[in-house]
């Protein structure tokens, strides 16, 4: 399932769902204050910057991001940059919750005529009282054992995001994996606890519970791919290090990491002129996630792990694949970590001229189907080449 491009109607509907939950969870006063504070950006700064950069600057002097993107993409990225830097996480997290993301996906499926899939969705919610496990299980044929299991953890700086917000991305990934040669791929997306409700190591404990759940269904770790983007990539790398210490015989076949936040606090994390993340806010979120622990703890910040033997035990049997952008905040830290691990096992890097977590973002911002699916096709092709 590859839905059409996000339209202005989609955005209006999404904001409508978000407004309901903002009023419910944040309150009218705080929501109004946030909206009023954003007005100077929306009314003055945004249009002035867009006109100056896109229409008053000679093409040869424009940012490469401006040259290769549409007006719609430019507008959305600038708004994302403002929101990440200026709006408190307790407010922005509302936009990614189940109550907003799930109705929005259903609206998009209805608008594009996926009535059969709406009536019988390929996803189901997992809630286990005995260990608190929560997540989404996604598979087309529930009566047939999957031939591939992807264990996915979402991004969001540990303080935002949900598996529901990633659901369209994950459903699309299922269909592209089938095109790549897998018969019945399955994805389990973990719904881990966000900061400040819990801090490290609670989320790592949830990652281990989720991995054991996937392994109990798969039966063979060689059929499991662990994956995640941004903070989810951090948790995925932390999981690998934890498995190496406790259960080295359980390590998965492959790790596919999309713009992983390898070093939570580091001089290698550098602001760029185009990325929608900024280092100052990221490092603040990192310290919130760390709680009472040191932000350089290798299990929490895997890029800080310099123990070669530990990484040898943690390296998946088929290696690691990194997907990231040359214009993103984490570019240098990802390059550094990948280069170090190349001496230990098979590591492949895919560096594009793009921003943070672009394979996910472009699914919604891309102008045509080929552009929107390009990142997922690359990831799926690499998984197929490694495992089939």
Secondary structure, DSSP 8 states (H G I E B T S, - for coil): -------HHHHHHHHHHHHHHHHHHT-HHHHHHHHHHHHHIIIIIHHHHHHHHHHSS-GGGS-HHHHHS-HHHHHHHHHHHHHHHHS-HHHHGGGGSHHHHHHHHHHHHHHTT-HHHHHT-SEEEEE-TTT--EEEEEES-TTS--SEEEEEE--STTTS--TTTTHHHHHHHHHHHHHTT-SSEEEEEE----TTTS-TTHHHHHHHHHHHHHHHHHS-GGGEEEEEETHHHHHHHHHHHHHHHH-GGG--SEEEEES----SS-TT----SS-S--HHHHHHHHHHHHTTS-TT-TTTSGGG---HHHHHHHS-TT-EEEEEETTSTTHHHHHHHHHHHTTTS-EEEEEES--TTHHHHHHHH-SSHHHHHHHHHHHHHHHHHHH-
